Amino acid sequence: MRAGNTRYRLETDLPASIAVFPLEGALLLPGGRLPLNIFEPRYLQMVDDVLGGSRLIGMIQPSLDGALRDDGEPELSGIGCIGRLTSYMETGDGRYVVSLQGICRFRITQELAVRTPFRQCRVAPFLADLEEDPSASAVDRTALLKAFRAYLQANDLEADWESVSRADNTMLVNALSMMAPYGAAEKQALLEAQDLKNRAETLIAITEMTLAREGEDSGPGLQ
């Protein structure tokens, strides 16, 4: 997996512990790009620190059950995605606008006791994410695009179909998953999908259920 100027091939290419950024509803996937507007002081410091080091940040959602630690901070979901900070801009009003490129998913093995205002965790990376996903060729692209088109039509939205047609299956599935305006639970399900084929199937199922709830489909599904 290449992110910015760096290629990640082995577990030793990744640190054992990383700074984590808990953000509900945010989804970063391997190879995807996530823009962030950073304004909270502790996360401004986090960006400063990682810029001088690994440039890696772990994007993760707060626990879906809303559980809190004794200090009032949210418990974390078990799985997130490591991203490399590949672009950085100061706004002039105290904010940073940055972009992360996804490298691989990770599982938290231990939250560390640290002096920094931002949280840090020891993590186990999903090393398979560093390689090309062999299930990409098995993605039902036709069904995925059909669901995507139905969602756009139901919500009176447009898409750049020329760019969509040029995207390979990996880029298409991950980009649509990250763009999809679904809730935290759905985003976590997409993140935790076993492989790209399963992620595509999960996205199709979520889209079908959403359209059914909204009463926008014309039948029992998008078959």
C-alpha positions in Angstrom: 0.0 0.0 0.0 1.4 3.4 -1.0 0.3 6.5 0.8 1.8 9.8 -0.2 5.6 9.2 -0.6 5.7 6.1 1.5 5.0 2.4 0.8 3.8 0.1 3.6 4.5 -3.5 3.0 5.3 -5.2 6.3 4.2 -4.9 9.9 7.6 -3.4 10.7 6.7 -0.5 8.4 4.0 0.6 10.9 4.5 1.7 14.5 3.2 -0.4 17.4 1.2 2.5 18.8 -0.5 5.5 17.2 -2.4 8.6 18.0 -6.1 8.1 17.6 -8.8 10.5 16.5 -12.3 9.5 17.7 -14.8 10.9 15.3 -18.4 9.7 15.0 -19.6 9.0 11.5 -16.2 9.3 9.9 -15.0 6.5 7.7 -11.5 6.0 6.4 -10.8 2.9 4.3 -7.5 1.6 2.9 -6.6 3.7 -0.2 -9.3 6.3 0.6 -8.8 10.0 1.3 -10.5 11.7 4.2 -10.4 15.5 4.5 -10.5 16.9 8.1 -11.0 20.3 9.5 -9.0 20.4 12.8 -9.8 23.0 15.4 -9.9 21.5 18.8 -6.6 22.3 20.7 -5.7 18.7 21.6 -6.1 17.6 17.9 -4.1 20.6 16.7 -1.3 19.3 19.0 -1.8 15.8 17.6 -1.3 17.0 14.1 1.8 18.9 15.2 3.2 15.8 16.8 2.6 13.4 14.0 4.0 15.8 11.4 7.3 15.5 13.2 7.1 11.7 13.4 5.3 8.9 11.6 2.6 11.2 10.1 0.1 8.4 11.0 -3.2 8.9 12.7 -5.7 6.2 13.7 -9.3 7.2 12.7 -11.8 5.5 14.9 -15.4 5.9 16.0 -16.5 6.2 19.6 -18.1 3.0 20.9 -21.5 2.6 19.2 -23.2 1.9 22.6 -22.3 5.4 23.8 -20.3 4.0 26.7 -18.1 6.5 28.6 -14.9 6.2 30.6 -14.7 7.4 34.1 -13.2 10.7 32.9 -16.2 11.3 30.6 -14.3 10.5 27.4 -16.1 8.0 25.1 -15.0 4.4 24.9 -13.7 3.5 21.5 -14.8 1.0 18.9 -12.5 -1.9 18.5 -11.5 -1.4 14.9 -10.4 1.7 13.0 -8.2 2.6 10.1 -4.6 4.0 10.0 -4.2 7.1 7.7 -1.1 8.9 6.6 -1.3 12.7 6.7 -0.6 13.5 3.1 -1.7 17.2 2.9 -1.7 20.0 5.4 -2.7 23.6 5.4 -3.0 26.3 8.0 -6.1 28.5 7.6 -4.9 31.6 9.3 -7.6 31.4 12.0 -6.1 28.7 14.1 -7.4 25.7 12.2 -5.6 23.0 10.1 -7.2 21.5 7.0 -5.6 18.1 6.4 -6.1 15.0 4.4 -5.5 11.4 5.4 -4.9 8.6 3.0 -6.0 5.2 4.4 -3.3 2.5 4.8 -4.8 -0.4 6.7 -7.4 -1.2 9.3 -6.3 -1.9 12.9 -7.6 -3.5 16.0 -7.0 -1.8 19.4 -5.1 -4.1 21.7 -4.5 -1.5 24.5 -5.2 2.1 25.2 -2.1 3.7 26.6 -1.8 5.9 29.6 -0.1 9.0 28.1 0.6 12.6 29.0 -0.5 14.0 25.6 -3.9 15.6 25.5 -4.8 13.3 22.6 -5.3 9.5 23.0 -2.9 6.9 21.9 -3.3 3.1 21.5 -1.3 0.0 20.9 -2.7 -1.6 17.7 -2.6 -4.7 15.6 -2.8 -3.8 11.9 -4.8 -5.8 9.4 -1.8 -6.7 7.3 -3.9 -8.1 4.4 -5.0 -4.6 3.7 -1.4 -3.8 2.6 -1.9 -6.1 -0.4 -4.3 -6.1 -3.3 -7.6 -7.6 -2.2 -8.2 -10.8 -4.2 -11.9 -10.5 -3.8 -12.0 -7.3 -5.9 -12.6 -9.2 -9.1 -15.7 -10.9 -7.4 -17.5 -7.6 -6.7 -20.9 -7.5 -8.3 -20.2 -4.1 -9.9 -23.6 -4.1 -11.8 -25.6 -4.6 -8.6 -23.5 -2.0 -6.8 -24.0 0.6 -9.5 -27.7 -0.2 -9.7 -28.1 0.5 -6.0 -26.0 3.6 -6.2 -28.1 4.9 -9.2 -31.4 4.1 -7.4 -30.2 6.1 -4.3 -29.2 9.1 -6.4 -32.6 9.1 -8.2 -34.5 8.7 -5.0 -32.7 11.7 -3.5 -32.6 13.8 -6.7 -28.7 13.7 -6.8 -26.3 13.7 -9.6 -23.0 11.8 -10.1 -19.9 12.1 -12.3 -20.6 8.9 -14.2 -17.5 9.3 -16.3 -15.3 9.1 -13.2 -17.4 6.3 -11.8 -16.9 4.2 -15.0 -13.1 4.7 -14.9 -12.8 3.6 -11.2 -11.6 0.1 -10.6 -13.6 -2.1 -8.2 -11.5 -1.3 -5.2 -11.6 2.4 -5.7 -15.4 2.3 -6.5 -16.4 0.3 -3.4 -14.3 2.2 -0.9 -15.2 5.6 -2.4 -18.9 4.9 -2.3 -18.7 3.5 1.2 -16.9 6.6 2.5 -19.2 9.0 0.7 -22.4 7.2 1.7 -24.5 9.4 4.1 -25.2 6.6 6.6 -25.0 6.5 10.3 -22.2 5.4 12.7 -23.4 1.8 12.9 -23.5 1.4 9.1 -20.1 3.1 8.7 -18.7 0.7 11.2 -20.2 -2.3 9.4 -18.6 -1.2 6.2 -15.3 -0.7 7.9 -15.4 -4.2 9.5 -16.4 -6.0 6.3 -14.2 -9.0 5.8 -13.1 -8.1 2.3 -14.0 -5.9 -0.6 -16.7 -8.2 -1.9 -18.3 -8.4 1.5 -18.1 -4.6 1.8 -19.8 -4.1 -1.6 -22.6 -6.5 -0.5 -23.0 -4.7 2.8 -23.2 -1.4 1.0 -25.9 -2.7 -1.4 -27.9 -4.1 1.5 -27.7 -0.9 3.5 -28.8 1.1 0.5 -31.7 -1.2 -0.2 -32.9 -1.0 3.4 -32.6 2.8 3.4 -34.6 3.1 0.2 -37.2 0.7 1.6 -37.6 2.7 4.8 -37.9 5.9 2.8 -40.6 4.3 0.6 -38.7 5.4 -2.5 -38.2 2.1 -4.2 -40.8 0.7 -6.6 -40.8 -2.9 -5.4 -39.4 -5.2 -2.8 -35.8 -4.3 -3.5 -33.3 -3.4 -6.1 -33.0 -6.9 -7.7 
